Amino acid sequence: MEAIALPAKLRTEISDGVFPAGCPSRTVLDHITSKWGLLILLALSEGEHRWSELRRRAEGISEKMLAQTLKTLERDGLVLRKAQPVIPPHVDYSLTDRGYELTALLVPLATWAYDNADDILSGQR
């Protein structure tokens, strides 16, 4: 198979073929490719969700991890938190434009993982 060249912009950031430890992109990649970050982003790519809906969609996530993941993705500008002024409190989560741009790239990755998981985990090549 032929090698895939990195985009010129990325290549210029990498000196001597080394991905620097302090590169901000590593932090962003950590947020979006974390176990829960990816699942939350994929769920929100289908539309707005409430807290409880996200908790059900990401089976196995704790309340603490859901809160932490949503705060991180919101701080990164990928998720929008909208509190409704009602009693009891009602909060909706959705993707920002940047979040939709990102999930358009993540959906093919998740699809590839789903399509190949059985073969990879069974040791087939």
C-alpha positions as CSV (number, residue, x, y, z in Angstrom):
1,M,0.0,0.0,0.0
2,E,1.1,3.5,-0.7
3,A,1.9,5.9,2.1
4,I,-0.4,8.8,2.8
5,A,1.3,12.2,3.0
6,L,0.5,14.5,5.8
7,P,-1.0,17.9,4.8
8,A,1.7,20.6,4.4
9,K,0.4,22.6,7.3
10,L,0.8,19.7,9.6
11,R,4.2,18.7,8.2
12,T,5.5,22.2,8.9
13,E,4.6,21.8,12.6
14,I,6.5,18.6,12.9
15,S,10.2,19.1,13.2
16,D,12.4,16.2,12.2
17,G,9.4,13.8,12.0
18,V,8.6,14.3,15.7
19,F,5.2,15.0,17.0
20,P,6.0,17.5,19.9
21,A,4.7,16.6,23.3
22,G,3.5,20.2,23.9
23,C,1.6,20.5,20.7
24,P,-2.0,21.8,21.5
25,S,-3.4,19.4,18.9
26,R,-2.5,16.5,21.1
27,T,-4.8,17.9,23.9
28,V,-7.6,18.4,21.4
29,L,-7.1,14.9,20.0
30,D,-7.2,13.5,23.5
31,H,-10.5,15.1,24.2
32,I,-12.2,14.0,21.0
33,T,-10.9,10.5,20.8
34,S,-11.3,9.6,24.4
35,K,-13.6,6.7,25.0
36,W,-16.5,8.9,26.1
37,G,-15.8,12.0,24.0
38,L,-16.2,10.1,20.8
39,L,-19.4,8.4,21.8
40,I,-21.0,11.6,23.1
41,L,-20.0,13.5,19.9
42,L,-21.4,10.7,17.8
43,A,-24.7,10.7,19.7
44,L,-25.0,14.5,19.4
45,S,-24.3,14.2,15.6
46,E,-27.8,12.8,15.4
47,G,-29.4,15.9,17.1
48,E,-30.0,17.6,20.4
49,H,-30.1,15.4,23.5
50,R,-30.9,15.8,27.2
51,W,-28.6,14.6,29.9
52,S,-30.5,11.4,30.5
53,E,-30.7,10.6,26.8
54,L,-26.9,10.9,26.5
55,R,-26.4,8.7,29.6
56,R,-28.5,6.0,28.0
57,R,-26.8,6.3,24.6
58,A,-23.3,6.0,26.2
59,E,-24.0,2.8,28.1
60,G,-21.7,2.4,31.1
61,I,-20.7,6.0,31.5
62,S,-20.9,7.3,35.0
63,E,-22.6,10.6,35.9
64,K,-19.2,12.1,36.8
65,M,-17.6,11.1,33.5
66,L,-20.6,12.4,31.5
67,A,-20.4,15.7,33.3
68,Q,-16.7,15.9,32.8
69,T,-16.8,15.0,29.2
70,L,-19.6,17.4,28.4
71,K,-17.8,20.2,30.2
72,T,-14.6,19.5,28.3
73,L,-16.3,19.3,24.9
74,E,-18.2,22.5,25.7
75,R,-15.0,24.3,26.7
76,D,-13.4,23.1,23.4
77,G,-16.3,24.8,21.5
78,L,-17.7,21.5,20.2
79,V,-20.8,21.2,22.3
80,L,-23.5,23.7,23.2
81,R,-25.2,23.5,26.6
82,K,-28.6,25.2,26.7
83,A,-30.4,25.4,30.1
84,Q,-34.1,25.9,29.9
85,P,-35.7,28.2,32.5
86,V,-38.2,25.6,33.8
87,I,-38.8,23.6,36.9
88,P,-37.4,21.0,37.2
89,P,-34.2,22.2,35.4
90,H,-34.0,21.0,31.8
91,V,-30.7,21.1,29.9
92,D,-30.2,20.3,26.2
93,Y,-26.9,19.5,24.6
94,S,-26.2,19.9,20.9
95,L,-23.2,20.3,18.6
96,T,-21.8,23.7,17.6
97,D,-20.9,24.2,13.9
98,R,-17.4,23.2,14.7
99,G,-18.7,20.1,16.4
100,Y,-20.7,19.1,13.3
101,E,-17.6,19.7,11.2
102,L,-15.7,17.4,13.4
103,T,-18.3,14.6,13.6
104,A,-18.5,14.6,9.8
105,L,-14.9,13.3,10.0
106,L,-15.5,11.0,13.0
107,V,-18.5,9.1,11.6
108,P,-16.4,7.4,8.9
109,L,-13.8,6.5,11.6
110,A,-16.5,5.0,13.9
111,T,-18.0,3.2,10.9
112,W,-14.7,1.7,10.0
113,A,-14.1,0.6,13.6
114,Y,-17.6,-1.0,13.7
115,D,-17.1,-2.8,10.3
116,N,-13.7,-4.1,11.3
117,A,-14.0,-4.8,15.0
118,D,-14.8,-8.5,14.8
119,D,-11.9,-9.3,12.5
120,I,-9.4,-7.2,14.5
121,L,-10.5,-8.6,17.8
122,S,-10.4,-12.2,16.5
123,G,-6.9,-11.7,15.2
124,Q,-7.8,-11.9,11.5
125,R,-5.8,-9.7,9.1
